[in-house]
């Protein structure tokens, strides 16, 4: 008899325990905390920037939704939301993917629970620019891949900047033992009108046959890049002059 009563109790409680587990699984698990200075400033800049105002993806910071369900989040926002994603990097933040590209700034500003928000712009991933110079692969100071038993990543960390800046409108002066300004990797950007040789007191800073340090330094700094020849300089589009001492 006791066994029968015990089985009946288990049968009655089972649906409730299952429903409770399902409800917890549907809730957003996060511990909201104060935004860092950098993250908060990024949100503030995004909220005050009116240059781009429409997207189908938005990042919203709604810390009160921690422990709540997606259905409750959809209810307070009242938007045509296609999907919701919860990024781990910012507890209490949610990525909204809308059914259509829209400007929802006014809607977000009218919801008290939304503390911060930012538009998410479309991603346009392009391959990083790498010059086609045959000796670039050996220039560990620009891109250290471990060549010559070196340590990967111990370099000038400059290649990522080449997608947007390569030295245009910059003048580099190499003050050394001279510069071979007729070198194929230097001459295209060399300005011979303002160079000087203090050893010969003339405007030709060509080094003597035993001197090559200045030419090497000029190549490291501003050797022509992506010309399928020799090496690449860190500022491959910069203008160059030589001063010989």
TITIKOL-817194 format. One record per residue (C-alpha): residue number from 1; chain; x, z, y. Coordinates in nm, 3 decimals. Layout:
- resi_chain_px_pz_py
- NUM_A_X_Z_Y .
...
This chain:
- resi_chain_px_pz_py
- 1_A_0.000_0.000_0.000 .
- 2_A_0.282_0.089_0.241 .
- 3_A_0.456_-0.238_0.161 .
- 4_A_0.138_-0.428_0.242 .
- 5_A_0.097_-0.251_0.578 .
- 6_A_0.464_-0.318_0.663 .
- 7_A_0.425_-0.689_0.592 .
- 8_A_0.112_-0.704_0.806 .
- 9_A_0.298_-0.540_1.099 .
- 10_A_0.588_-0.787_1.065 .
- 11_A_0.343_-1.076_1.058 .
- 12_A_0.175_-0.954_1.376 .
- 13_A_0.501_-0.892_1.564 .
- 14_A_0.679_-1.214_1.464 .
- 15_A_0.499_-1.445_1.711 .
- 16_A_0.566_-1.205_1.999 .
- 17_A_0.937_-1.176_1.920 .
- 18_A_0.966_-1.554_1.892 .
- 19_A_0.787_-1.607_2.222 .
- 20_A_1.011_-1.351_2.391 .
- 21_A_1.327_-1.525_2.263 .
- 22_A_1.203_-1.864_2.377 .
- 23_A_1.123_-1.733_2.724 .
- 24_A_1.471_-1.585_2.766 .
- 25_A_1.632_-1.909_2.654 .
- 26_A_1.441_-2.098_2.923 .
- 27_A_1.558_-1.870_3.201 .
- 28_A_1.857_-1.943_3.422 .
- 29_A_2.137_-1.709_3.322 .
- 30_A_2.357_-1.631_3.621 .
- 31_A_2.484_-1.343_3.830 .
- 32_A_2.439_-1.440_4.196 .
- 33_A_2.712_-1.325_4.432 .
- 34_A_2.813_-1.390_4.789 .
- 35_A_2.952_-1.737_4.847 .
- 36_A_3.323_-1.762_4.919 .
- 37_A_3.432_-1.845_5.274 .
- 38_A_3.530_-2.201_5.180 .
- 39_A_3.215_-2.280_4.981 .
- 40_A_2.989_-2.135_5.249 .
- 41_A_3.161_-2.339_5.522 .
- 42_A_3.127_-2.654_5.312 .
- 43_A_2.754_-2.591_5.283 .
- 44_A_2.723_-2.525_5.658 .
- 45_A_2.902_-2.851_5.743 .
- 46_A_2.683_-3.044_5.502 .
- 47_A_2.365_-2.894_5.647 .
- 48_A_2.467_-2.986_6.002 .
- 49_A_2.583_-3.340_5.919 .
- 50_A_2.312_-3.594_5.991 .
- 51_A_2.518_-3.905_5.923 .
- 52_A_2.387_-3.942_5.568 .
- 53_A_2.035_-3.825_5.503 .
- 54_A_1.904_-3.981_5.181 .
- 55_A_2.005_-3.938_4.819 .
- 56_A_1.855_-3.884_4.477 .
- 57_A_2.094_-3.593_4.409 .
- 58_A_2.105_-3.266_4.602 .
- 59_A_2.289_-2.937_4.555 .
- 60_A_2.078_-2.634_4.643 .
- 61_A_2.181_-2.269_4.647 .
- 62_A_1.885_-2.054_4.543 .
- 63_A_2.027_-1.720_4.421 .
- 64_A_1.679_-1.570_4.376 .
- 65_A_1.623_-1.816_4.090 .
- 66_A_1.879_-1.641_3.870 .
- 67_A_1.682_-1.506_3.576 .
- 68_A_1.388_-1.735_3.654 .
- 69_A_1.274_-2.051_3.475 .
- 70_A_1.308_-2.417_3.565 .
- 71_A_0.931_-2.433_3.598 .
- 72_A_0.944_-2.163_3.867 .
- 73_A_1.222_-2.350_4.049 .
- 74_A_1.017_-2.669_4.044 .
- 75_A_0.716_-2.475_4.173 .
- 76_A_0.885_-2.335_4.484 .
- 77_A_1.048_-2.669_4.570 .
- 78_A_0.742_-2.887_4.507 .
- 79_A_0.947_-3.209_4.480 .
- 80_A_0.947_-3.504_4.242 .
- 81_A_1.238_-3.370_4.038 .
- 82_A_1.361_-3.573_3.744 .
- 83_A_1.608_-3.316_3.611 .
- 84_A_1.784_-2.992_3.704 .
- 85_A_2.143_-2.897_3.623 .
- 86_A_2.303_-2.557_3.673 .
- 87_A_2.677_-2.585_3.758 .
- 88_A_2.890_-2.295_3.637 .
- 89_A_3.117_-2.299_3.941 .
- 90_A_2.856_-2.163_4.185 .
- 91_A_2.620_-1.904_4.032 .
- 92_A_2.273_-1.951_4.175 .
- 93_A_2.329_-2.318_4.263 .
- 94_A_2.138_-2.609_4.111 .
- 95_A_2.183_-2.986_4.110 .
- 96_A_1.851_-3.160_4.164 .
- 97_A_1.808_-3.519_4.051 .
- 98_A_1.505_-3.668_4.217 .
- 99_A_1.290_-3.949_4.086 .
- 100_A_1.357_-4.144_4.406 .
- 101_A_1.620_-4.154_4.681 .
- 102_A_1.480_-3.934_4.955 .
- 103_A_1.561_-3.728_5.262 .
- 104_A_1.444_-3.378_5.167 .
- 105_A_1.620_-3.179_5.439 .
- 106_A_1.296_-3.072_5.606 .
- 107_A_1.147_-2.967_5.274 .
- 108_A_1.453_-2.758_5.186 .
- 109_A_1.464_-2.594_5.528 .
- 110_A_1.102_-2.487_5.491 .
- 111_A_1.163_-2.302_5.162 .
- 112_A_1.274_-1.944_5.227 .
- 113_A_1.437_-1.911_4.886 .
- 114_A_1.678_-2.201_4.956 .
- 115_A_1.976_-2.036_5.126 .
- 116_A_2.208_-2.338_5.139 .
- 117_A_2.192_-2.704_5.044 .
- 118_A_2.404_-3.018_5.047 .
- 119_A_2.346_-3.384_4.982 .
- 120_A_2.542_-3.532_4.690 .
- 121_A_2.678_-3.877_4.764 .
- 122_A_2.721_-4.144_4.495 .
- 123_A_3.057_-4.135_4.320 .
- 124_A_3.277_-4.443_4.350 .
- 125_A_3.571_-4.392_4.118 .
- 126_A_3.847_-4.644_4.177 .
- 127_A_4.178_-4.667_3.990 .
- 128_A_4.461_-4.498_4.181 .
- 129_A_4.697_-4.740_4.354 .
- 130_A_5.025_-4.780_4.166 .
- 131_A_5.288_-5.022_4.303 .
- 132_A_5.405_-5.305_4.078 .
- 133_A_5.775_-5.256_4.152 .
- 134_A_5.967_-5.275_3.821 .
- 135_A_6.177_-4.963_3.885 .
- 136_A_5.887_-4.745_4.001 .
- 137_A_5.847_-4.598_3.653 .
- 138_A_6.194_-4.443_3.683 .
- 139_A_6.130_-4.287_4.026 .
- 140_A_6.060_-3.937_3.898 .
- 141_A_6.063_-3.795_4.250 .
- 142_A_5.746_-3.992_4.326 .
- 143_A_5.572_-3.966_3.989 .
- 144_A_5.726_-3.740_3.728 .
- 145_A_5.588_-3.828_3.386 .
- 146_A_5.871_-3.653_3.203 .
- 147_A_6.109_-3.946_3.215 .
- 148_A_6.472_-3.846_3.166 .
- 149_A_6.362_-3.519_3.001 .
- 150_A_6.218_-3.402_3.333 .
- 151_A_5.922_-3.172_3.387 .
- 152_A_5.590_-3.352_3.419 .
- 153_A_5.438_-3.307_3.763 .
- 154_A_5.752_-3.184_3.940 .
- 155_A_5.757_-3.454_4.206 .
- 156_A_5.663_-3.516_4.570 .
- 157_A_5.293_-3.531_4.477 .
- 158_A_5.246_-3.828_4.708 .
- 159_A_5.097_-4.104_4.494 .
- 160_A_4.742_-3.976_4.547 .
- 161_A_4.774_-4.038_4.921 .
- 162_A_4.861_-4.405_4.877 .
- 163_A_4.497_-4.500_4.835 .
- 164_A_4.446_-4.433_5.206 .
- 165_A_4.786_-4.396_5.381 .
- 166_A_5.120_-4.564_5.315 .
- 167_A_5.308_-4.518_5.640 .
- 168_A_5.157_-4.782_5.869 .
- 169_A_5.232_-4.725_6.241 .
- 170_A_5.513_-4.483_6.153 .
- 171_A_5.878_-4.537_6.251 .
- 172_A_6.146_-4.380_6.031 .
- 173_A_6.502_-4.355_6.159 .
- 174_A_6.776_-4.303_5.900 .
- 175_A_7.077_-4.137_6.063 .
- 176_A_7.353_-4.167_5.806 .
- 177_A_7.653_-4.378_5.706 .
- 178_A_7.463_-4.699_5.775 .
- 179_A_7.173_-4.902_5.636 .
- 180_A_7.192_-5.238_5.462 .
- 181_A_6.906_-5.385_5.662 .
- 182_A_6.931_-5.720_5.481 .
- 183_A_6.834_-5.562_5.150 .
- 184_A_6.523_-5.726_5.002 .
- 185_A_6.345_-5.391_4.974 .
- 186_A_6.420_-5.295_5.337 .
- 187_A_6.438_-5.605_5.556 .
- 188_A_6.063_-5.688_5.586 .
- 189_A_5.991_-5.365_5.776 .
- 190_A_6.327_-5.324_5.947 .
- 191_A_6.340_-5.326_6.330 .
- 192_A_6.685_-5.444_6.436 .
- 193_A_6.607_-5.428_6.809 .
- 194_A_6.642_-5.050_6.828 .
- 195_A_6.909_-4.965_6.567 .
- 196_A_7.268_-4.875_6.651 .
- 197_A_7.613_-4.834_6.501 .
- 198_A_7.805_-4.557_6.677 .
- 199_A_8.113_-4.629_6.465 .
- 200_A_8.141_-4.991_6.576 .
- 201_A_7.956_-4.941_6.905 .
- 202_A_7.718_-5.227_6.835 .
- 203_A_7.368_-5.297_6.709 .
- 204_A_7.462_-5.362_6.348 .
- 205_A_7.457_-5.041_6.138 .
- 206_A_7.560_-5.217_5.817 .
- 207_A_7.764_-4.968_5.612 .
- 208_A_8.114_-5.027_5.484 .
- 209_A_8.157_-5.131_5.122 .
- 210_A_8.218_-4.771_5.012 .
- 211_A_7.915_-4.623_5.188 .
- 212_A_7.570_-4.645_5.033 .
- 213_A_7.400_-4.313_5.097 .
- 214_A_7.211_-4.426_5.406 .
- 215_A_7.078_-4.735_5.231 .
- 216_A_6.960_-4.523_4.938 .
- 217_A_6.793_-4.277_5.174 .
- 218_A_6.620_-4.564_5.353 .
- 219_A_6.487_-4.691_5.020 .
- 220_A_6.356_-4.349_4.920 .
- 221_A_6.181_-4.313_5.255 .
- 222_A_6.051_-4.662_5.331 .
- 223_A_6.144_-4.912_5.063 .
- 224_A_5.888_-5.193_5.048 .
- 225_A_5.635_-5.118_4.776 .
- 226_A_5.414_-5.336_4.562 .
- 227_A_5.632_-5.644_4.615 .
- 228_A_5.726_-5.674_4.248 .
- 229_A_6.088_-5.602_4.333 .
- 230_A_6.315_-5.301_4.295 .
- 231_A_6.173_-4.964_4.394 .
- 232_A_5.900_-4.822_4.616 .
- 233_A_5.946_-4.595_4.916 .
- 234_A_5.734_-4.290_4.985 .
- 235_A_5.610_-4.452_5.308 .
- 236_A_5.627_-4.812_5.191 .
- 237_A_5.451_-4.960_5.497 .
- 238_A_5.649_-4.769_5.760 .
- 239_A_5.885_-4.935_6.007 .
- 240_A_6.252_-4.856_5.959 .
- 241_A_6.569_-4.842_6.169 .
- 242_A_6.923_-4.734_6.089 .
- 243_A_7.161_-4.525_6.299 .
- 244_A_7.521_-4.527_6.175 .
- 245_A_7.750_-4.237_6.258 .
